[in-house]
């Protein structure tokens, strides 16, 4: 198999999990979240604006993040997102479910 230049597609439902995880330790703006995911994944996960902002809107509507305006590193106005208590609970739940699914897939791949 040759080298792949583009980011792999995310499994459905995993973007919200990844965004919640990215916000676990500190507030970030949308671009900062995308950069954190890219950096932590070794450039494998490259999430564009057309994906990150709808995900953040979903998380806001669910009460899993809150947002407030602030200044970015380059002094531009940016909306910073912070994980809420409900978001921390959701992150824990989604991580547990994701781990169960990964283990099930691994079992199938080992035996099939």
C-alpha positions, 0 to 999 in steps of 0.5 A: 500500500502506498503513502496516503497524502490525505487525512482518513475519513472519521468514523461517524460520531467520532468527531464530537468525541475528539473535540470533547477530548481536545477541550479536556484540559483547556479552552480553545477556539475552533482553529485551535481545536483543529490544530490540536487534533492534527498535532496529536494525530501526527497530521493524520486527522485534518478537520476542516472548518466545514466539519469543526464548526457544525460539530461545535454547534452541536456540542453547544446545543447539547450543553457539552461545551460553552463559548465566549469571545476572546482574543486569539494569539494574533489579537483577532476576535475568536470564540473560545470553547470550554468543556462543561460538567455535562461535557466531561460526563459525555466525554467519559461515556463516549470514550467507554463506548468507543473503547467497547466498539474498538475491542469488538472490531479487534475481536472480529479481525483476529478471528475472521 
